[in-house]
Each structure stands twice: as C-alpha cells, then as structure tokens.
Amino acid sequence: MRSQKTRKYAKYYLLLEKCIKYFNDYQNEMKDKYIIILKNKIVQKDTEIIIKDDKIDQLIK
C-alpha cells in the first residue's frame, strides 16, 4: 500500500519544500523592508533632535 503512494508523497514533499522556501523568502523580504523603514525613522528623529538642539541653543544665547 505504501509503495503505491510513494510518488504521491514525493510530489507532496516537493511542493511542501517549495512552499517553505517561498515563505522564508517572503519573511526575508519583509524583514529587509522593515529594517529600511526603521532606519528612515531613525534618520528623521535624528534631524528633529538636531533642529530642536539648535533652537535650544538659540534660546540660551
């Protein structure tokens, strides 16, 4: 019985392997996109801090 379905099992596991590969690729792409978004937010916050520091310096003078 089992030997009759080995081809079916092989196709199933090949398909499952492809699905896992695509899912891992998707996760890596989303991770890269998320990192880029976070880096942009950090740069934006840094510029805001610099601007506020300049304003504080002007008020002190």
Steps between C-alpha positions, in 0.01 A plus 500: 500500500770746599714428195205584275479853642870585512478709184207694648695553825807612305297760309342615826837548670646680199203737501533546876870578459419766238239654730747518787762658272257765374384573854858544620577728203191704584606532864848615398358763263263629768785513751712703258211735429432544872867576570501768227187659647655503847824651371303778331314570823828518691644749250185710523511503880869591494429802281216604730734478800765710324242765412371510858854519637568798273183670624601442861846642430343810346275548801792470740700768316 
